Amino acid sequence: MVTEEDNFYGKHGEPQKYDPAFKGPIHNRGCTDIICCLLFIIAIIGYFIVGIVAWSHGDPRKVIYPTDSLGQFCGQAGTVNEKKPVLFYFNIMKCASPLVLLQFQCPTTQICVEKCPNRFMTFIKARTSKDDLEYYKQFCKPGFNDTMKSVPEVMRDEDCPAMLTPSKPFIRRCFPALSTSKGVVMIGNSTTFDAGEGNKTRNVTDLLEGAKKANAVLEARQVAMKIFEDYTVSWYWIIIALLAAMILSLIFVVLLRFLAGIMVWVMIILVFAVLVYGIVHCYMEYAALKSEQGSDVSIKDLGFQTDLRVYLHLRQTWLAFMIILIILILILILVLIFLRKRLLIAIALIKEASRAIGHVMSSLVFPLFTFFLLCLCIAYWAITAVFLSTSNDAVFKVFANESACNYTTVTCDPETFNTTNITKLCPEAKCLFAFYGGESKYHKYLIFFQFYNVFLFFWLANFVIALGQVTLAGAFASYYWAFKKPDDMPAFPLFASLGRAIRYHTGSLAFGSLILAIVQVIRVLLEYLDHKLKAAQNSCAQFMLKCLKCCFWCLEKFIKFLNRNAYIMVAIYGTNFCTSARNAFMLLMRNIIRVAVLDKVTDFLLFLGKLLVVGAVGVLAFFFFSGRIKIVKDTVPILNYYWVPILTVIVGSYLIAHGFFSVYAMCVDTLFLCFLEDLERNDGSAERPYLMSLELQKVLNKKNTDKPQAE
């Protein structure tokens, strides 16, 4: 008769059997997932080829220097436009948005000038004064000097702009100097301007339509400049704060090595203290603003303000902060109440992880190696992306007013155009700049190269993370399965694990990271489609897209979880990725209650550690940069936004704490899987003794009968 236990194990695989030859990570192993390894190597070679091709065709100067309608760079040394660093648009009203301008595809004539115009003027009025005409000519096409041409002919040939408006340079381009007065958009002191179209005047809003997004960018630029100024005067204090976060994280790791149980409870109490203080502080600020005029204005009515300090003068802001902190503290209390019994096992696991890290101290600096490799991946991707995006060439087309001209829109070369038969057949035809692109095979496949660049970036980044995980897992597994610690451990467990991972399991790591990269690229494509469909106002399509985004987000989280545990199995047994993933999944399913509770409680405790480091450093940064510490008040730098260095310190502290605690998290996950296998392989007898620590045995009511566990 099939028992319930047999049925359970039948569904989730057979438990591991005792193997007297098993002494931890297997040394006699072979290469795994060779096909995927070869595919990965070919993909990397292809990535280098794409980079070389992009670097040979791309021109990053297009990012720095604007280009005129002839494809010439403005302000570049050694060119005819060396002393003309600014780009001027004949009719900026034809430009729909600054994005079009930055991509060099604004459908109007563009020339390089020394400086932007600073006065109102039309071409018609400029012709009536010699001085005005001389001033106007600097904004006409180079070489224009035909004063005998009629105004319609000049406008038809686009030799000069119809009008000039006061402008200011921004990112080396001339944008109208628009301003607001009492909510009314003005240019200069007027709301209208002469467009150079006879006696017709136009409203400033027409100019605003052509450069409306430029105003938002200008405002953002002002904020960016203020933020940059804040960084220049506070950078050394930010570095000091980040060093303090690093020292505090290191102290926590060292203290966890010796006082894991006490430190966990201290951690919980201190997190409570930080949250309670935050609630009290928010309430005090909320009460203090009660008597201030204008503090009752809602955030919705106030709208978006570039000076974020304005929001701190609203009672609603502090009320929102207080409610968020109360919710967090209630969640924390409920978690501790319902999982109090599992805390003891979690603390025992953390103590065991502390001992493992104590025997493999090099693991604390190993994340720097992973970080360095990730920086290389990001740098290569970014450089290649810049070269790909700037590898378009200036394409010139034939433009003719005669409808009978058969050569209209045909590609041409402006240098040899006058010697071709086209000028004879179509006397008024001109070879003008059309757009940036290309008609070669390279340009036809450019979108494929850009996609390949993004895909390989995700693949390589995930591979680097996987390499770090499997290396740490192998080192910590060698600690757990050593009967006499550290005598039975390898001399250099971390380097031995790294060598095994690269030599034998590059294919398995590439396989797991490939699956994750495919899902991440799909998520990027869904985000792109979501951005495109926002303007379509199609509710059904948006709903389906959001469902897909949610599903793929969940899928990515699951794959990350499965990959992480599969890499642990790869590090221990040396099996291929699919076998490792299956065995890890089955092992976790056979212990689903422990996984759902114990492992997550441990993750939660480690998260509290990160939260405490970030909270402590963040609170100190807040008091320092806001000038509330009287002892050092005179040394506080003068800032435009004191939240800039505070947020920088908080984000940086979190990344530093995450780097230290991620080692702990990987150690706990590895020991957790080893702990589950230990329970299945062994029974505590003299022939099959448990390899877990005495403390874990005590918490689980397990013990070795004849031969005691060696520490």
Buried (B, 14 or more C-beta within 10 A) or exposed (E): EEEEEEEEBEEBBEBBEEEEEBBBBBEEBEBBBEEBBEBBEEBBEEBEEBBEBBBEBBBBEBEEBBBBBBBBBBBBEEBEBEEBBBBBBBBBBEBBBBEBBBBBBBEBBBBBBEEBBEEBBBBBBBBEEEEBBEBBBBBBBBEBEEEEBEBEEBBEBBBBBBBBBBBBBBBBBBBBBBEEEEEEBBBBEEEEBBBBEEEEEBEBEEBBBBBBBBBEBBEEEEBEEBBEBBBEBBEEBBEEBBEBBBEBBEEBBBBBBEBBBEBBEBBBEBBBEBBEEBBEBBBEBBEEBEEEEEBEBEBEEBEEEEEBEEBEBBBBBBBBBBEEBBEBBEEBEEBBEEBEEBBBBBBBBBBBBBBBBBBBEEBBEBBEBBBEBBEEBEEBBEBBBBBBBBBBBBBBBBBBEEEEBEBBEBEBEBEEBEEBEBBEBBEEBBBBBBBBBBEEEBBEEBEEBBEBBBBBBBBBBBBBBBBBBBBBBBBBBBBBBBEEBBEBBBEEBBBBBBEBBEEBBBBBBBBBBBBBBBBBBBBEBBEEBBEEBEEEEEEEEBEEBEEBBEEBEEBBEEBBBBBBBBBBBBBBBBBBBBBBBBBBBBBBEBBEEBBEBBBBBBBBBBBBBBBBBBBBBBBBBBEBBBBEEEEEEEEBBEBBBBBBBBBBBBEBBBBBBBBBBBBBBBBBBBBBBBBBBBBBBBBBEEEBBBBBBBBBBEBBEBEBEEEEBBE
